[in-house]
């Protein structure tokens, strides 16, 4: 085994070790958090509790509120919650009282942050309008297909600038062109829920299917970023058919609690250790490779969840443990195929084992990934959270099994003929 191979193994082990450390402890430089640790993961209602809000639908101009209106409002609120990466929620409506109740996870024991901040913006009507100087509506939310946040530069300085990118429908594109032609040489006020959020100057007719909403340049970058993300979320989630008023709010305790989280995490850790030991005992060097990749896989999942803000729930932990099993399954398929090739004294046994094992690995992972996506699309609440963690786990397990495992295992190929025992093969079988 060459020194280069040993160095490669050491580098990978060190990188995996650092990933595992940062996923648990996080990384801070000064007062700025670069990587959030496991203690800063968002947790669901079943673990940390949260807040319960009851909204009253407000009737305007004597208009009656139908059950269809309430269902549409439920869908809009769900979209807004999921835009905040909150999937563990409960949204219910009552046609008799014209009320909508929402339960959302929040760390009610964290005194540094108001748990009610997570529901900010849920009750916004999000009615967007482009108007002329006489307050005539030129475009409305029905003419907008999507609204997304962007920080790409908007001027010649090349500096990041938080803003919202609006994409118009074909009809909206025509209306926007007519509006800019009419208002060339003046401003085009844009209102959100009757509040003017910006008033860009129009120099000429614009025949484009996109437009941007810039934020107040006098605010800090963080303020502009938060405002832009919030506006994009509100517009893209759709407008409520009526306004909502908060009539009741309270903190709710966890359904199962922190103790259940500790037990579940301990079970996951014990399972990871037992699996790693078994793989090493059965497959020796390939088993060591598997143990390293499993640690790296788990660290990557935790890092992605903390970075994206996906809430960790007890079903999510079950999904994580399930995807660990998928990662082990991929390694077992590879290692068993490797042993078969070595027993047959095949040339390029290493390359052949991956070539022949890939179809089974990809098929198994794709079917599981599809299940996860379907659960995310059609499920609600914890079911949706289970689905997204499962899909995420499958993607990362496939990456670690195919890329990391292959790279590490390749470093030990020079030992396969001299020391077959290190690959789980009895020496006499190879004679």
C-alpha positions in Angstrom: 0.0 0.0 0.0 1.6 3.3 -1.1 2.1 6.3 1.1 -0.2 8.2 -1.2 -3.1 5.8 -0.4 -2.5 6.1 3.3 -2.5 9.9 3.1 -5.8 9.8 1.1 -7.4 7.6 3.8 -6.1 9.9 6.6 -7.5 13.0 4.8 -10.9 11.5 4.3 -11.1 10.3 7.9 -10.1 13.7 9.2 -12.7 15.4 7.0 -15.4 13.0 8.2 -14.3 13.6 11.8 -14.5 17.4 11.4 -18.0 17.1 9.8 -19.1 14.9 12.7 -17.7 17.4 15.2 -19.3 20.4 13.5 -22.6 18.7 13.1 -22.8 18.1 16.8 -21.0 21.2 18.2 -21.4 23.7 15.4 -18.9 26.3 14.4 -18.7 29.9 15.5 -16.3 32.6 14.5 -16.6 35.4 17.0 -20.3 36.1 17.4 -21.2 34.8 14.0 -22.5 31.2 13.7 -21.1 29.6 10.6 -22.5 26.1 11.2 -25.3 25.3 13.6 -24.8 22.4 16.0 -27.2 19.6 16.8 -28.5 21.6 19.8 -29.7 24.4 17.5 -31.7 22.1 15.2 -35.3 23.1 14.9 -37.6 20.6 16.7 -41.2 19.7 16.2 -44.3 20.0 18.4 -43.8 16.5 19.7 -40.4 17.4 21.1 -40.2 21.0 22.1 -43.8 22.2 22.1 -44.8 25.4 20.4 -47.5 28.0 19.9 -51.2 27.8 19.2 -52.9 30.7 17.4 -56.6 31.0 16.6 -57.5 33.4 13.8 -61.0 34.8 13.2 -62.0 35.4 9.6 -63.2 39.0 9.2 -66.3 39.5 7.0 -66.0 42.6 4.8 -68.8 44.3 2.9 -71.3 41.8 4.1 -69.7 39.0 2.1 -70.3 35.5 3.4 -67.4 33.2 4.2 -67.8 29.8 2.6 -66.2 26.5 3.5 -64.3 26.8 0.2 -62.8 30.1 1.4 -61.7 28.5 4.6 -60.1 25.6 2.8 -58.2 28.0 0.5 -57.0 29.9 3.6 -55.7 26.6 5.1 -53.8 25.9 1.9 -52.3 29.4 1.9 -51.2 29.1 5.5 -49.7 25.7 4.9 -47.7 27.1 1.9 -46.4 29.9 4.1 -45.3 27.5 6.9 -43.5 25.3 4.4 -41.8 28.3 2.9 -40.4 28.8 6.4 -39.2 25.1 6.4 -41.8 24.2 9.0 -43.4 20.9 8.2 -44.6 19.8 11.6 -47.8 21.8 11.9 -51.5 21.5 12.5 -53.9 23.7 10.6 -57.6 23.3 11.1 -60.7 25.4 10.2 -64.2 25.6 11.7 -67.0 26.7 9.4 -69.4 27.3 12.2 -67.2 29.9 14.0 -65.3 31.0 10.8 -62.0 30.4 12.7 -58.7 28.9 11.7 -56.4 27.3 14.4 -52.7 26.9 13.8 -50.2 24.9 16.0 -46.6 25.4 15.1 -43.4 24.1 16.8 -41.3 26.6 18.7 -38.7 26.5 21.5 -40.8 27.9 24.2 -38.0 27.4 26.7 -35.7 29.7 24.8 -35.9 33.0 26.5 -33.7 34.7 23.9 -36.4 34.5 21.2 -40.1 35.2 21.2 -41.8 31.9 20.0 -44.6 33.9 18.4 -42.1 35.2 15.8 -42.6 32.0 13.9 -46.2 32.9 13.1 -45.3 36.4 11.8 -46.9 37.0 8.4 -49.3 34.1 8.5 -52.3 36.4 8.8 -51.2 38.8 6.1 -53.7 39.0 3.2 -50.8 39.3 0.8 -52.8 41.2 -1.8 -50.2 42.8 -4.2 -51.1 45.5 -6.6 -49.3 47.7 -9.2 -51.0 51.1 -9.3 -50.8 54.4 -11.2 -50.6 57.8 -9.6 -54.4 57.9 -9.3 -54.5 54.6 -7.4 -55.9 52.7 -10.4 -54.9 49.0 -10.3 -52.8 48.1 -13.3 -51.7 44.6 -12.2 -52.6 42.3 -9.3 -51.6 39.1 -7.7 -53.5 37.1 -10.3 -51.1 38.3 -12.9 -48.0 36.9 -11.0 -46.9 33.3 -11.5 -44.2 33.3 -8.9 -42.2 35.4 -6.5 -38.6 34.3 -5.4 -35.9 35.8 -3.2 -32.6 36.7 -4.8 -29.4 38.5 -3.6 -27.8 38.9 -7.1 -26.4 42.4 -7.8 -29.0 44.8 -9.2 -26.6 47.5 -10.2 -23.1 48.0 -11.6 -21.3 47.8 -8.2 -21.5 44.0 -8.2 -22.5 43.9 -4.6 -25.2 41.5 -3.3 -28.6 43.2 -3.1 -31.6 41.4 -1.5 -34.7 41.7 -3.7 -37.8 39.9 -4.9 -38.1 38.6 -8.5 -41.6 38.5 -9.8 -42.5 36.3 -12.8 -45.6 37.4 -14.7 -48.1 35.2 -16.5 -48.6 35.9 -20.3 -51.5 38.2 -19.4 -49.5 39.8 -16.6 -46.6 40.4 -19.1 -49.0 42.4 -21.4 -50.4 44.4 -18.5 -46.9 45.2 -17.2 -45.8 46.4 -20.6 -48.9 48.6 -20.9 -48.3 49.9 -17.4 -44.7 50.8 -17.9 -45.6 52.4 -21.3 -48.2 54.5 -19.6 -46.0 55.5 -16.7 -42.8 56.1 -18.5 -41.1 59.2 -17.0 -42.9 58.7 -13.6 -43.1 56.1 -10.8 -45.0 52.8 -10.5 -46.1 52.3 -6.9 -46.4 48.7 -5.7 -48.6 48.0 -2.8 -48.8 44.9 -0.5 -52.0 44.9 1.7 -52.6 48.6 1.0 -49.1 49.5 2.2 -46.7 50.9 -0.4 -43.5 48.7 -0.4 -41.7 50.4 -3.2 -42.1 53.0 -6.0 -39.6 52.3 -8.8 -39.0 55.0 -11.5 -40.0 53.9 -15.0 -37.8 55.2 -17.8 -39.4 53.3 -20.7 -41.8 50.5 -21.7 -40.7 47.2 -20.4 -41.7 44.1 -22.3 -40.5 41.5 -19.9 -42.1 38.7 -18.0 -40.1 39.5 -14.9 -39.7 42.5 -12.5 -37.8 43.0 -9.3 -38.8 44.6 -6.0 -35.9 46.2 -4.3 -35.7 46.9 -0.6 -35.1 50.2 1.3 -31.4 51.0 0.8 -31.2 52.8 4.2 -31.8 49.5 6.1 -29.1 47.1 7.0 -28.3 44.1 4.8 -29.9 41.7 7.3 -33.1 43.8 7.5 -33.4 44.0 3.7 -32.8 40.2 3.4 -35.4 39.4 5.9 -37.9 41.8 4.4 -37.3 40.4 0.8 -37.6 36.8 2.0 -40.9 37.6 3.8 -42.4 39.5 0.8 -41.4 36.7 -1.6 -43.0 34.1 0.8 -46.2 36.1 1.1 -46.7 36.7 -2.6 -45.7 33.2 -3.7 -47.9 31.5 -1.2 -51.0 33.2 -2.6 -53.4 35.8 -1.1 -55.9 35.0 1.6 -59.6 35.5 0.4 -60.2 37.5 3.6 -58.3 39.2 6.4 -57.6 37.4 9.7 -57.6 38.6 13.2 -55.8 36.9 16.1 -58.4 36.1 18.8 -56.4 33.7 20.9 -52.8 32.6 21.4 -51.0 30.5 23.8 -47.9 28.3 24.4 -48.4 24.6 24.2 -46.2 21.9 25.9 -44.5 19.1 24.0 -46.7 16.1 23.2 -43.9 13.6 24.1 -41.1 15.8 25.2 -37.3 16.3 25.4 -36.9 12.9 27.1 -38.2 11.1 24.1 -35.8 13.0 21.9 -32.8 12.0 24.1 -34.0 8.3 24.1 -34.5 8.4 20.3 -31.1 10.0 19.7 -29.4 7.5 22.0 -31.1 4.6 20.2 -29.8 6.0 16.9 -26.3 6.4 18.2 -26.3 2.9 19.6 -27.6 1.5 16.3 -24.9 3.3 14.4 -22.1 1.9 16.7 -23.5 -1.6 16.6 -23.8 -1.5 12.8 -20.2 -0.1 12.4 -18.8 -2.9 14.7 -20.7 -5.6 12.8 -19.5 -4.3 9.5 -15.9 -4.3 10.7 -16.1 -7.8 12.1 -17.7 -9.2 9.0 -15.9 -7.3 6.2 -12.7 -6.1 8.0 -11.2 -3.3 5.9 -14.3 -2.7 3.8 -16.2 -2.7 7.1 -13.9 0.1 8.3 -14.7 2.0 5.1 -18.4 1.5 5.8 -18.1 2.8 9.4 -16.3 6.0 8.2 -18.9 6.6 5.5 -21.8 6.0 7.9 -20.5 8.6 10.3 -20.0 11.0 7.4 -23.5 10.3 6.1 -25.1 11.0 9.5 -23.0 14.2 9.9 -24.1 15.4 6.4 -27.8 14.8 7.2 -27.6 16.8 10.4 -25.6 19.6 8.7 -28.2 19.9 5.9 -31.1 19.9 8.3 -29.5 22.6 10.5 -28.6 24.7 7.5 -32.0 24.5 5.8 -34.0 24.8 9.0 -35.9 21.6 8.6 -37.7 20.7 11.9 -36.5 17.5 13.6 -39.5 15.4 14.8 -39.7 11.9 16.2 -41.0 10.5 12.9 -38.1 12.4 11.3 -35.6 10.6 13.6 -37.2 7.3 12.6 -36.8 8.3 8.9 -33.1 9.1 9.6 -32.5 5.7 11.1 -34.3 4.1 8.2 -32.0 5.9 5.7 -29.0 4.7 7.7 -30.2 1.2 7.0 -30.4 2.1 3.3 -26.8 3.3 3.4 -25.7 0.1 5.1 -27.6 -2.0 2.6 -25.7 -0.3 -0.3 -22.4 -1.1 1.3 -23.3 -4.7 1.9 -24.2 -5.1 -1.8 -20.9 -3.6 -2.8 -18.8 -5.6 -0.4 -20.5 -9.0 -1.1 -20.0 -8.4 -4.8 -16.3 -7.5 -4.1 -15.8 -10.8 -2.2 -17.3 -12.7 -5.1 -15.0 -11.1 -7.6 -12.0 -11.7 -5.4 -12.9 -15.4 -4.9 -13.2 -15.8 -8.7 -9.8 -14.1 -9.1 -11.3 -11.6 -11.5 -9.1 -8.9 -13.0 -10.1 -5.5 -11.9 -12.3 -7.0 -9.1 -12.7 -3.6 -7.6 -14.1 -1.9 -10.7 -16.3 -4.9 -11.5 -17.9 -5.0 -8.1 -19.1 -1.4 -8.4 -20.2 -1.9 -12.0 -22.4 -4.9 -11.2 -23.6 -3.6 -7.8 -24.8 -0.2 -9.0 -28.0 -1.3 -10.7 -29.3 -2.9 -7.5 -28.2 0.0 -5.3 -29.7 2.7 -7.6 -33.0 0.8 -8.0 -33.5 0.4 -4.3 -32.6 4.0 -3.6 -34.8 5.4 -6.4 -37.9 3.6 -5.2 -37.4 4.7 -1.6 -36.7 8.3 -2.8 -39.9 8.2 -4.8 -41.8 7.1 -1.7 -40.3 10.0 0.2 -41.2 12.5 -2.5 -44.8 11.2 -2.6 -45.1 11.5 1.2 -43.8 15.1 0.9 -46.2 16.0 -1.9 -49.4 14.4 -0.6 -48.8 14.2 3.1 -49.3 16.9 5.7 -47.7 17.7 9.0 -45.4 15.0 10.4 -46.0 12.8 7.4 -44.6 15.5 5.1 -41.6 15.9 7.5 -41.0 12.1 7.5 -41.0 12.2 3.7 -38.5 15.0 3.2 -36.0 13.6 5.7 -36.3 10.2 4.0 -35.7 11.7 0.6 -32.8 13.7 1.9 -31.3 10.7 3.6 -31.6 8.6 0.4 -29.8 11.2 -1.7 -26.9 11.6 0.9 -26.7 7.8 1.5 -26.3 7.2 -2.3 -23.6 9.9 -2.4 -21.6 8.4 0.5 -22.1 4.8 -0.7 -21.1 5.5 -4.3 -18.6 8.3 -4.1 -17.0 8.2 -0.6 -17.1 4.4 -0.2 -15.6 3.9 -3.7 -12.8 6.4 -3.1 -11.8 5.0 0.3 -12.1 1.3 -0.8 -9.9 2.0 -3.8 -7.0 3.0 -1.5 -6.9 -0.5 -0.1 -7.0 -2.3 -3.5 -3.2 -3.0 -3.4 -3.8 -5.2 -0.4 -6.4 -7.4 -1.9 -4.1 -10.1 -3.3 -1.5 -10.2 -0.5 -3.9 -10.0 2.4 -7.4 -11.4 1.4 -8.2 -11.9 5.0 -8.5 -8.1 5.4 -11.4 -8.2 2.9 -13.3 -11.0 4.7 -12.0 -13.9 2.7 -10.3 -17.0 4.1 -6.8 -17.3 2.7 -7.2 -20.9 1.6 -10.1 -20.1 -0.6 -7.9 -17.9 -2.9 -5.3 -20.7 -3.4 
